């Protein structure tokens, strides 16, 4: 019987997708609001996803986000 992804994995993928599609933004406010709204009370997963993006993709192009 095939099983789907765990809810935590789905949320992490969704948060990463939000960061990815907004990586070149010049206005991070709406992106941050979307991340917080999407994560809900799962601030642990939010911190992990954002921390990965800040640490791994930090460059001049993604600095604003």
Buried (B, 14 or more C-beta within 10 A) or exposed (E): EEEEEEEEEEBBEBBBEBBEEBBEBEEEEEBBEBBEEBBEEBEEBBEBBBEBBEEEBEEEEBEEB
